[in-house]
Structures are given as structure tokens and as C-alpha cells.
Amino acid sequence: MSTGNVAGGSNADEDFDETQQLDCSAVIADVWLLLDNECDPHARARLKSHLDGCTPCLEHYGIEQQLKSLVNRKCGGEQAPKGLRERLTLEIRKTVIIRETRG
């Protein structure tokens, strides 16, 4: 079985069907990427294929989907104060600049 992050790519030298070989822990770790539409099409297809054939992972995905929906319903209309949004935006930009400079 494959281990690690599903969305992280694949090893071209592997000659098995990686869709069938996904480690459930890697799928569960990447469920939020799928729910938030933050994974590439290849990873999305691999995750969905695994979920289609793995009842425990599919159940976990359903719970996460319901939780995300609940949070969105209960908190979706609220916005952070303008000053907080500006400070967070500035901090995110600083972090990105630091990472790009160090990278």
C-alpha cells in the first residue's frame, strides 16, 4: 500500500494500480483537500475512486462533509471585523514572502 499524502503526487516507476493501493490513512488525511476543492484533478480522481470502493473512508468523508456544511450554515454569514481581516492579510503576505525568500 502507498503511504503518505495522496495529493502529493505519484512515483512513475510503480507498476501497480495506485487507485486501488491507496492507504486509508492518507485518504482520510486528504478528505479536507477534496471537500475544499484544493487538490489537483489526478488526486481528486484517486481519492474519489478510493472512496467509491472503501466503505469506512466513504463514511468518514460523509461525516466531514456534514461537519463542513454545519459550520458553513452556522458561521457562513459572519465576517471578521475589517481591522482583523487587514491584519491577517498582512501576516499571510509576510509569511508568503518569507517562505519564498527562504525557499
C-alpha positions as a Markdown table, in Angstrom:
| # | Residue | x | y | z |
|---|---|---|---|---|
| 1 | Met | 0.0 | 0.0 | 0.0 |
| 2 | Ser | 1.0 | 3.6 | -0.6 |
| 3 | Thr | 1.6 | 5.7 | 2.4 |
| 4 | Gly | 1.7 | 9.4 | 3.0 |
| 5 | Asn | -0.2 | 12.2 | 1.3 |
| 6 | Val | -2.5 | 11.3 | -1.6 |
| 7 | Ala | -2.4 | 14.7 | -3.1 |
| 8 | Gly | 1.4 | 14.8 | -3.1 |
| 9 | Gly | 1.9 | 13.0 | -6.5 |
| 10 | Ser | 2.9 | 9.6 | -7.5 |
| 11 | Asn | 6.0 | 7.6 | -8.4 |
| 12 | Ala | 6.0 | 6.8 | -12.1 |
| 13 | Asp | 8.1 | 3.6 | -11.6 |
| 14 | Glu | 5.4 | 1.9 | -9.6 |
| 15 | Asp | 3.7 | -0.7 | -11.8 |
| 16 | Phe | 0.5 | -1.3 | -9.7 |
| 17 | Asp | -2.8 | 0.5 | -9.9 |
| 18 | Glu | -2.3 | 3.2 | -7.3 |
| 19 | Thr | -6.0 | 3.9 | -7.1 |
| 20 | Gln | -6.6 | 0.5 | -5.6 |
| 21 | Gln | -3.5 | 0.8 | -3.4 |
| 22 | Leu | -4.2 | 4.0 | -1.5 |
| 23 | Asp | -3.7 | 3.8 | 2.2 |
| 24 | Cys | -6.9 | 4.7 | 4.1 |
| 25 | Ser | -5.0 | 7.0 | 6.5 |
| 26 | Ala | -3.7 | 9.0 | 3.5 |
| 27 | Val | -7.2 | 9.3 | 2.1 |
| 28 | Ile | -8.6 | 10.4 | 5.4 |
| 29 | Ala | -5.8 | 13.0 | 5.8 |
| 30 | Asp | -6.7 | 14.4 | 2.4 |
| 31 | Val | -10.5 | 14.4 | 2.7 |
| 32 | Trp | -10.5 | 18.2 | 3.5 |
| 33 | Leu | -8.5 | 18.9 | 0.3 |
| 34 | Leu | -11.2 | 17.1 | -1.6 |
| 35 | Leu | -14.0 | 18.9 | 0.3 |
| 36 | Asp | -12.4 | 22.3 | -0.2 |
| 37 | Asn | -11.6 | 21.7 | -3.9 |
| 38 | Glu | -7.9 | 22.2 | -3.2 |
| 39 | Cys | -6.4 | 19.1 | -4.9 |
| 40 | Asp | -5.4 | 18.6 | -8.5 |
| 41 | Pro | -7.6 | 16.6 | -10.9 |
| 42 | His | -5.4 | 13.5 | -10.6 |
| 43 | Ala | -5.5 | 13.4 | -6.8 |
| 44 | Arg | -9.3 | 14.1 | -6.9 |
| 45 | Ala | -9.9 | 11.2 | -9.2 |
| 46 | Arg | -7.7 | 8.9 | -7.0 |
| 47 | Leu | -9.5 | 10.0 | -3.8 |
| 48 | Lys | -12.9 | 9.6 | -5.3 |
| 49 | Ser | -12.1 | 6.2 | -6.7 |
| 50 | His | -10.9 | 5.0 | -3.3 |
| 51 | Leu | -13.9 | 6.5 | -1.6 |
| 52 | Asp | -16.2 | 4.6 | -4.0 |
| 53 | Gly | -14.7 | 1.3 | -3.1 |
| 54 | Cys | -14.0 | 1.8 | 0.7 |
| 55 | Thr | -17.0 | 2.0 | 2.9 |
| 56 | Pro | -15.1 | 3.2 | 6.1 |
| 57 | Cys | -13.4 | 6.0 | 4.2 |
| 58 | Leu | -16.7 | 6.9 | 2.5 |
| 59 | Glu | -18.4 | 7.1 | 5.9 |
| 60 | His | -15.6 | 9.3 | 7.2 |
| 61 | Tyr | -15.9 | 11.6 | 4.1 |
| 62 | Gly | -19.6 | 11.9 | 4.7 |
| 63 | Ile | -19.1 | 12.9 | 8.3 |
| 64 | Glu | -16.5 | 15.5 | 7.3 |
| 65 | Gln | -18.8 | 16.8 | 4.6 |
| 66 | Gln | -21.7 | 17.1 | 7.1 |
| 67 | Leu | -19.4 | 18.9 | 9.6 |
| 68 | Lys | -18.3 | 21.4 | 6.9 |
| 69 | Ser | -21.9 | 22.0 | 5.9 |
| 70 | Leu | -22.9 | 22.6 | 9.5 |
| 71 | Val | -20.1 | 25.0 | 10.2 |
| 72 | Asn | -20.9 | 26.9 | 7.0 |
| 73 | Arg | -24.6 | 27.2 | 7.9 |
| 74 | Lys | -23.8 | 28.3 | 11.5 |
| 75 | Cys | -20.9 | 30.6 | 10.7 |
| 76 | Gly | -21.1 | 31.3 | 7.0 |
| 77 | Gly | -22.8 | 34.7 | 7.2 |
| 78 | Glu | -20.5 | 36.2 | 9.8 |
| 79 | Gln | -17.5 | 38.3 | 8.7 |
| 80 | Ala | -14.4 | 39.2 | 10.7 |
| 81 | Pro | -14.0 | 42.9 | 11.5 |
| 82 | Lys | -12.3 | 44.9 | 8.8 |
| 83 | Gly | -9.2 | 45.5 | 11.1 |
| 84 | Leu | -8.8 | 41.8 | 11.8 |
| 85 | Arg | -9.1 | 40.9 | 8.1 |
| 86 | Glu | -6.4 | 43.5 | 7.2 |
| 87 | Arg | -4.0 | 42.3 | 9.9 |
| 88 | Leu | -4.5 | 38.7 | 8.8 |
| 89 | Thr | -4.0 | 39.6 | 5.2 |
| 90 | Leu | -0.7 | 41.4 | 6.1 |
| 91 | Glu | 0.5 | 38.4 | 8.2 |
| 92 | Ile | -0.2 | 36.0 | 5.4 |
| 93 | Arg | 1.6 | 38.2 | 2.9 |
| 94 | Lys | 4.6 | 38.3 | 5.2 |
| 95 | Thr | 4.6 | 34.6 | 5.6 |
| 96 | Val | 4.5 | 34.0 | 1.9 |
| 97 | Ile | 7.3 | 36.5 | 1.3 |
| 98 | Ile | 9.4 | 34.9 | 4.0 |
| 99 | Arg | 8.8 | 31.4 | 2.6 |
| 100 | Glu | 9.6 | 32.5 | -1.0 |
| 101 | Thr | 12.8 | 34.2 | 0.2 |
| 102 | Arg | 14.0 | 31.2 | 2.2 |
| 103 | Gly | 12.9 | 28.7 | -0.4 |
